[in-house]
């Protein structure tokens, strides 16, 4: 089942690529070369720190290493709906309510010589709305 889902999501060849541009390391998961080129271009272009990470600027500047991983859990669930349907061979009942839902989450880690800092940033209002949707979904089943 898991193999079917991974194949439906990434195709026949799943590639994990590590690269470095300037002083920034990057990890890209996906089978598409265009995705890697796009990610490298965005990192190489530099630019403004995303607003949701701006408050971590001092931690990032003073940490070695500093790692940050952003994911939209709502978008991930919306993306997984057709994958689940394809791998299970049946419609995912009630899952359409999650289409278009956004729940951005950022997981970060920074280390200095004397301290490790880690955390998860989410919008608690969006989390509350998401939990309400899950509750409704559970009641409908």
Buried (B, 14 or more C-beta within 10 A) or exposed (E): EEEBBBBBBBEEEEBEBEEEBEEEEBEBEBBEEEBBEEBBEEBEEEEEEEEBBEEBEEBBEBBEEBBBEEEBBBBEBBEBBBBBBBBEEEEBEEBEEBEEBEBBBBBBBBBEEEEEBEEEBBBEEBEEBBEEBEEEBEEEE
